[in-house]
């Protein structure tokens, strides 16, 4: 694992890795939600439902907004992010209760470049992959004239928080967690971390 890390835009063919890395980054939360999607009809694997969502051409949560980190042809990490509109949208009254706190915090990132997900496969953690992907987010923020960069993390995710704090992010808001269908997440609060 000493090979160089390269960064490239995602391709449709990366959808399975993106869905898996989203699930890893969020400690299983998305798979729990994906399993309850109406799109899950005849699809028995929640990650497959996520892959199908990632393959969509529209919306923010798509392969088009992902950047892949790889080493020697192996995908080792992923960043999924986008520029938030300057004015926050409204939250659908049909939004699942466990997602509402996340949507509320994302709404506070209006005008910023939003890191929706940053995931690194376990063997590649603490090897600079996350930092390289954060560099990409900073470049994209500059390119889109964003007012800053924002992300959401769990209060108990100490490793991620240390990385973000070293990179200049600070907690700007928090919301109490509402449990996912299987009881996750395990912390108390979602934290919005911002780098101006």
Residue, then its C-alpha position, 0 to 999 in steps of 0.5 A: x500500500x505504498x503506491x501513489x494515489x491518483x484522483x479522477x472524476x467518477x464514471x458510471x462504472x464506479x457506482x457499486x464502489x460509490x454506494x459501498x463507500x457511502x455506506x462505509x462513510x455513514x457507518x451503515x446508515x444509508x443501507x438501512x434507509x435504502x432497504x426501505x426505499x420503494x425502489x427496493x422492489x425486487x432488489x434484496x441487497x440494500x447496497x444494490x438499491x444505493x447503486x441504482x440511486x447513484x446511477x441516476x443522472x439527476x439530483x445531487x446524490x449521483x455518480x456525476x458528483x463523485x471523485x474517486x481516489x485510486x492506487x494502481x487501478x484499485x479504488x481506495x476512496x471517494x468524495x461525493x459533493x456539490x455546490x449548495x444553492x445560495x438559498x436553502x430549499x424546503x424540506x419535504x414533509x414526507x422526508x423520513x424522520x431520521x433524515x430530517x436533522x441531516x437535511x436541516x444541517x445541510x440547509x445551513x450550508x447554503x452557498x457552500x460546497x457541501x461534502x455529502x460523503x467522504x469514504x475511504x476503504x479501511x486498509x487505506x485509512x491514515x495514508x493521506x487519501x482523505x486529505x487528498x480528497x479534501x484538497x479536491x473539495x477545496x479546489x471545487x469550492x474555489x471553482x464554484x465561488x462557494x462561500x466555504x466548505x461544509x460537511x456533516x459528521x457524527x459527534x462520536x466519529x473522533x478520527x474524522x473530526x480530528x482530520x477535519x479540525x486539522x484542516x481548519x473545519x469547526x463545528x457551526x451547528x448540531x442537531x440531535x440524531x434520530x435513529x435509523x430504522x435499525x437503531x443506528x447511528x450510535x452517537x447523540x448529535x449530528x455536527x455541521x462542520x464548516x471551513x470558511 
